[in-house]
Structure formats: C-alpha cells, structure tokens
Amino acid sequence: MEKALALTTAHTRALERDEVEVRARFIAPNGSGMTLLIVNITAMGLMARGDMPGGVGDLVKISLPIVGAWDAEIRWVLGGRMGFAFPTPIDTADYPRVLEAMRR
C-alpha cells in the first residue's frame, strides 16, 4: 500500500507541472548571476537546465515575471538539470499570471 501511495503521489506531482521554456536570471549562493533555462514550474518550485555553482540545500534567488526576485532552494542536481523548491510558494492569485508571462 505504501508503494502505491508513493506512485500515486509522484504521478499527481508530474501532472501538476506546467511546461515552459524560458530563460531566467539566477543568483547563485556565491553571489554570481547566471541565466538558466526553466523547463517546468509549479507554485511550489521548478526545474531548470544549465550549470550553477552550489549544491543541494543551497538558497538562490530567481527572477520571475510578476513576482520578481524569488527565493528557491536547490533540491536536486542531475546531469545539467536542477530542481528547486520555493520556501514560500507563489501565491495562488499570482501563479496564473506568472505562468502566462512565462509563456509569452
């Protein structure tokens, strides 16, 4: 039963992600700025492609449309991809506007 729950949760999580392809400015833990390609996003986090100095657990800032500089924690790194979680989720009223701006 526990395994089924984990699969269901993972499946639901994948369905909730919104696919995008937008470059965004990231400020690394060492203070350097760089551009990464955001490939999917939710109100809770995102996945990006590129190389960023830092590792799992490090905090970064990401420049997002509508909401501006947003805090994110690096959750995983794998082969040029990185997963980020937002300590403070994007507000449900703002998220559709952020997504719309990213898709323009």
mmCIF file of the C-alpha atoms, coordinates in Angstrom:
data_MODEL
# 
_entry.id   MODEL 
# 
loop_
_atom_site.group_PDB 
_atom_site.id 
_atom_site.type_symbol 
_atom_site.label_atom_id 
_atom_site.label_alt_id 
_atom_site.label_comp_id 
_atom_site.label_asym_id 
_atom_site.label_entity_id 
_atom_site.label_seq_id 
_atom_site.pdbx_PDB_ins_code 
_atom_site.Cartn_x 
_atom_site.Cartn_y 
_atom_site.Cartn_z 
_atom_site.occupancy 
_atom_site.B_iso_or_equiv 
_atom_site.pdbx_formal_charge 
_atom_site.auth_seq_id 
_atom_site.auth_comp_id 
_atom_site.auth_asym_id 
_atom_site.auth_atom_id 
_atom_site.pdbx_PDB_model_num 
ATOM 1   C CA . MET A 1 1   ? 0.000  0.000  0.000   1.00 0.00 ? 1   MET A CA 1 
ATOM 2   C CA . GLU A 1 2   ? 2.807  2.423  0.824   1.00 0.00 ? 2   GLU A CA 1 
ATOM 3   C CA . LYS A 1 3   ? 4.383  1.860  -2.618  1.00 0.00 ? 3   LYS A CA 1 
ATOM 4   C CA . ALA A 1 4   ? 1.067  2.516  -4.366  1.00 0.00 ? 4   ALA A CA 1 
ATOM 5   C CA . LEU A 1 5   ? 0.673  5.762  -2.446  1.00 0.00 ? 5   LEU A CA 1 
ATOM 6   C CA . ALA A 1 6   ? 4.177  6.869  -3.448  1.00 0.00 ? 6   ALA A CA 1 
ATOM 7   C CA . LEU A 1 7   ? 3.466  6.135  -7.122  1.00 0.00 ? 7   LEU A CA 1 
ATOM 8   C CA . THR A 1 8   ? 0.169  7.977  -6.983  1.00 0.00 ? 8   THR A CA 1 
ATOM 9   C CA . THR A 1 9   ? 1.810  10.998 -5.348  1.00 0.00 ? 9   THR A CA 1 
ATOM 10  C CA . ALA A 1 10  ? 4.637  11.023 -7.912  1.00 0.00 ? 10  ALA A CA 1 
ATOM 11  C CA . HIS A 1 11  ? 2.138  10.693 -10.772 1.00 0.00 ? 11  HIS A CA 1 
ATOM 12  C CA . THR A 1 12  ? -0.007 13.547 -9.426  1.00 0.00 ? 12  THR A CA 1 
ATOM 13  C CA . ARG A 1 13  ? 3.070  15.708 -8.918  1.00 0.00 ? 13  ARG A CA 1 
ATOM 14  C CA . ALA A 1 14  ? 4.126  15.198 -12.539 1.00 0.00 ? 14  ALA A CA 1 
ATOM 15  C CA . LEU A 1 15  ? 0.654  16.134 -13.782 1.00 0.00 ? 15  LEU A CA 1 
ATOM 16  C CA . GLU A 1 16  ? 0.676  19.395 -11.857 1.00 0.00 ? 16  GLU A CA 1 
ATOM 17  C CA . ARG A 1 17  ? 3.831  20.728 -13.530 1.00 0.00 ? 17  ARG A CA 1 
ATOM 18  C CA . ASP A 1 18  ? 3.426  23.400 -16.173 1.00 0.00 ? 18  ASP A CA 1 
ATOM 19  C CA . GLU A 1 19  ? 5.829  23.080 -19.094 1.00 0.00 ? 19  GLU A CA 1 
ATOM 20  C CA . VAL A 1 20  ? 7.611  26.275 -20.103 1.00 0.00 ? 20  VAL A CA 1 
ATOM 21  C CA . GLU A 1 21  ? 10.798 27.193 -21.905 1.00 0.00 ? 21  GLU A CA 1 
ATOM 22  C CA . VAL A 1 22  ? 12.058 30.489 -20.620 1.00 0.00 ? 22  VAL A CA 1 
ATOM 23  C CA . ARG A 1 23  ? 15.436 31.829 -19.620 1.00 0.00 ? 23  ARG A CA 1 
ATOM 24  C CA . ALA A 1 24  ? 15.629 33.382 -16.177 1.00 0.00 ? 24  ALA A CA 1 
ATOM 25  C CA . ARG A 1 25  ? 18.294 35.102 -14.106 1.00 0.00 ? 25  ARG A CA 1 
ATOM 26  C CA . PHE A 1 26  ? 19.509 33.150 -11.080 1.00 0.00 ? 26  PHE A CA 1 
ATOM 27  C CA . ILE A 1 27  ? 21.734 34.474 -8.303  1.00 0.00 ? 27  ILE A CA 1 
ATOM 28  C CA . ALA A 1 28  ? 23.956 31.642 -7.061  1.00 0.00 ? 28  ALA A CA 1 
ATOM 29  C CA . PRO A 1 29  ? 24.933 31.081 -3.426  1.00 0.00 ? 29  PRO A CA 1 
ATOM 30  C CA . ASN A 1 30  ? 28.315 32.728 -4.134  1.00 0.00 ? 30  ASN A CA 1 
ATOM 31  C CA . GLY A 1 31  ? 26.531 35.885 -5.371  1.00 0.00 ? 31  GLY A CA 1 
ATOM 32  C CA . SER A 1 32  ? 27.285 35.407 -9.053  1.00 0.00 ? 32  SER A CA 1 
ATOM 33  C CA . GLY A 1 33  ? 24.485 35.810 -11.541 1.00 0.00 ? 33  GLY A CA 1 
ATOM 34  C CA . MET A 1 34  ? 23.738 33.466 -14.405 1.00 0.00 ? 34  MET A CA 1 
ATOM 35  C CA . THR A 1 35  ? 20.954 32.538 -16.776 1.00 0.00 ? 35  THR A CA 1 
ATOM 36  C CA . LEU A 1 36  ? 19.321 29.109 -16.680 1.00 0.00 ? 36  LEU A CA 1 
ATOM 37  C CA . LEU A 1 37  ? 16.519 27.664 -18.796 1.00 0.00 ? 37  LEU A CA 1 
ATOM 38  C CA . ILE A 1 38  ? 13.351 26.955 -16.783 1.00 0.00 ? 38  ILE A CA 1 
ATOM 39  C CA . VAL A 1 39  ? 11.619 23.917 -18.304 1.00 0.00 ? 39  VAL A CA 1 
ATOM 40  C CA . ASN A 1 40  ? 8.761  23.395 -15.861 1.00 0.00 ? 40  ASN A CA 1 
ATOM 41  C CA . ILE A 1 41  ? 7.267  25.188 -12.905 1.00 0.00 ? 41  ILE A CA 1 
ATOM 42  C CA . THR A 1 42  ? 4.617  24.936 -10.203 1.00 0.00 ? 42  THR A CA 1 
ATOM 43  C CA . ALA A 1 43  ? 3.692  27.302 -7.403  1.00 0.00 ? 43  ALA A CA 1 
ATOM 44  C CA . MET A 1 44  ? 5.975  25.142 -5.211  1.00 0.00 ? 44  MET A CA 1 
ATOM 45  C CA . GLY A 1 45  ? 9.134  25.008 -7.337  1.00 0.00 ? 45  GLY A CA 1 
ATOM 46  C CA . LEU A 1 46  ? 10.686 24.491 -10.746 1.00 0.00 ? 46  LEU A CA 1 
ATOM 47  C CA . MET A 1 47  ? 13.182 22.551 -12.810 1.00 0.00 ? 47  MET A CA 1 
ATOM 48  C CA . ALA A 1 48  ? 15.877 24.278 -14.840 1.00 0.00 ? 48  ALA A CA 1 
ATOM 49  C CA . ARG A 1 49  ? 18.664 23.263 -17.206 1.00 0.00 ? 49  ARG A CA 1 
ATOM 50  C CA . GLY A 1 50  ? 22.181 24.650 -17.010 1.00 0.00 ? 50  GLY A CA 1 
ATOM 51  C CA . ASP A 1 51  ? 25.094 24.693 -14.624 1.00 0.00 ? 51  ASP A CA 1 
ATOM 52  C CA . MET A 1 52  ? 25.009 26.608 -11.394 1.00 0.00 ? 52  MET A CA 1 
ATOM 53  C CA . PRO A 1 53  ? 27.633 26.624 -8.678  1.00 0.00 ? 53  PRO A CA 1 
ATOM 54  C CA . GLY A 1 54  ? 26.205 25.305 -5.466  1.00 0.00 ? 54  GLY A CA 1 
ATOM 55  C CA . GLY A 1 55  ? 24.657 22.138 -4.248  1.00 0.00 ? 55  GLY A CA 1 
ATOM 56  C CA . VAL A 1 56  ? 21.622 20.579 -2.650  1.00 0.00 ? 56  VAL A CA 1 
ATOM 57  C CA . GLY A 1 57  ? 20.309 22.721 0.194   1.00 0.00 ? 57  GLY A CA 1 
ATOM 58  C CA . ASP A 1 58  ? 21.785 25.997 -1.089  1.00 0.00 ? 58  ASP A CA 1 
ATOM 59  C CA . LEU A 1 59  ? 19.480 29.005 -1.385  1.00 0.00 ? 59  LEU A CA 1 
ATOM 60  C CA . VAL A 1 60  ? 19.333 31.058 -4.583  1.00 0.00 ? 60  VAL A CA 1 
ATOM 61  C CA . LYS A 1 61  ? 17.241 33.902 -5.969  1.00 0.00 ? 61  LYS A CA 1 
ATOM 62  C CA . ILE A 1 62  ? 15.375 33.559 -9.240  1.00 0.00 ? 62  ILE A CA 1 
ATOM 63  C CA . SER A 1 63  ? 13.995 36.465 -11.229 1.00 0.00 ? 63  SER A CA 1 
ATOM 64  C CA . LEU A 1 64  ? 10.406 35.576 -12.134 1.00 0.00 ? 64  LEU A CA 1 
ATOM 65  C CA . PRO A 1 65  ? 7.883  37.704 -14.013 1.00 0.00 ? 65  PRO A CA 1 
ATOM 66  C CA . ILE A 1 66  ? 5.168  39.382 -11.924 1.00 0.00 ? 66  ILE A CA 1 
ATOM 67  C CA . VAL A 1 67  ? 6.642  38.397 -8.509  1.00 0.00 ? 67  VAL A CA 1 
ATOM 68  C CA . GLY A 1 68  ? 10.264 39.494 -9.074  1.00 0.00 ? 68  GLY A CA 1 
ATOM 69  C CA . ALA A 1 69  ? 13.220 38.005 -7.183  1.00 0.00 ? 69  ALA A CA 1 
ATOM 70  C CA . TRP A 1 70  ? 12.045 34.766 -5.574  1.00 0.00 ? 70  TRP A CA 1 
ATOM 71  C CA . ASP A 1 71  ? 13.843 32.572 -3.038  1.00 0.00 ? 71  ASP A CA 1 
ATOM 72  C CA . ALA A 1 72  ? 14.450 28.954 -4.024  1.00 0.00 ? 72  ALA A CA 1 
ATOM 73  C CA . GLU A 1 73  ? 16.332 26.032 -2.509  1.00 0.00 ? 73  GLU A CA 1 
ATOM 74  C CA . ILE A 1 74  ? 18.307 23.619 -4.680  1.00 0.00 ? 74  ILE A CA 1 
ATOM 75  C CA . ARG A 1 75  ? 16.691 20.219 -4.010  1.00 0.00 ? 75  ARG A CA 1 
ATOM 76  C CA . TRP A 1 76  ? 18.493 18.030 -6.529  1.00 0.00 ? 76  TRP A CA 1 
ATOM 77  C CA . VAL A 1 77  ? 21.103 18.202 -9.286  1.00 0.00 ? 77  VAL A CA 1 
ATOM 78  C CA . LEU A 1 78  ? 21.432 15.645 -12.096 1.00 0.00 ? 78  LEU A CA 1 
ATOM 79  C CA . GLY A 1 79  ? 23.241 15.910 -15.433 1.00 0.00 ? 79  GLY A CA 1 
ATOM 80  C CA . GLY A 1 80  ? 22.776 19.604 -16.147 1.00 0.00 ? 80  GLY A CA 1 
ATOM 81  C CA . ARG A 1 81  ? 19.296 19.723 -14.610 1.00 0.00 ? 81  ARG A CA 1 
ATOM 82  C CA . MET A 1 82  ? 18.398 21.151 -11.217 1.00 0.00 ? 82  MET A CA 1 
ATOM 83  C CA . GLY A 1 83  ? 15.247 21.010 -9.129  1.00 0.00 ? 83  GLY A CA 1 
ATOM 84  C CA . PHE A 1 84  ? 14.330 23.964 -6.936  1.00 0.00 ? 84  PHE A CA 1 
ATOM 85  C CA . ALA A 1 85  ? 11.721 24.230 -4.183  1.00 0.00 ? 85  ALA A CA 1 
ATOM 86  C CA . PHE A 1 86  ? 10.264 27.564 -3.140  1.00 0.00 ? 86  PHE A CA 1 
ATOM 87  C CA . PRO A 1 87  ? 10.374 28.020 0.669   1.00 0.00 ? 87  PRO A CA 1 
ATOM 88  C CA . THR A 1 88  ? 7.407  30.351 0.148   1.00 0.00 ? 88  THR A CA 1 
ATOM 89  C CA . PRO A 1 89  ? 5.100  29.103 -2.633  1.00 0.00 ? 89  PRO A CA 1 
ATOM 90  C CA . ILE A 1 90  ? 3.939  31.557 -5.267  1.00 0.00 ? 90  ILE A CA 1 
ATOM 91  C CA . ASP A 1 91  ? 0.520  32.862 -4.200  1.00 0.00 ? 91  ASP A CA 1 
ATOM 92  C CA . THR A 1 92  ? -2.383 31.150 -5.974  1.00 0.00 ? 92  THR A CA 1 
ATOM 93  C CA . ALA A 1 93  ? -3.629 34.541 -7.192  1.00 0.00 ? 93  ALA A CA 1 
ATOM 94  C CA . ASP A 1 94  ? -0.219 35.380 -8.737  1.00 0.00 ? 94  ASP A CA 1 
ATOM 95  C CA . TYR A 1 95  ? 0.734  31.975 -10.165 1.00 0.00 ? 95  TYR A CA 1 
ATOM 96  C CA . PRO A 1 96  ? -1.538 32.056 -13.268 1.00 0.00 ? 96  PRO A CA 1 
ATOM 97  C CA . ARG A 1 97  ? -0.147 35.494 -14.173 1.00 0.00 ? 97  ARG A CA 1 
ATOM 98  C CA . VAL A 1 98  ? 3.450  34.302 -13.667 1.00 0.00 ? 98  VAL A CA 1 
ATOM 99  C CA . LEU A 1 99  ? 2.774  31.301 -15.899 1.00 0.00 ? 99  LEU A CA 1 
ATOM 100 C CA . GLU A 1 100 ? 1.070  33.416 -18.563 1.00 0.00 ? 100 GLU A CA 1 
ATOM 101 C CA . ALA A 1 101 ? 4.005  35.852 -18.629 1.00 0.00 ? 101 ALA A CA 1 
ATOM 102 C CA . MET A 1 102 ? 6.478  32.965 -18.940 1.00 0.00 ? 102 MET A CA 1 
ATOM 103 C CA . ARG A 1 103 ? 4.580  31.533 -21.908 1.00 0.00 ? 103 ARG A CA 1 
ATOM 104 C CA . ARG A 1 104 ? 4.506  34.773 -23.936 1.00 0.00 ? 104 ARG A CA 1 
# 
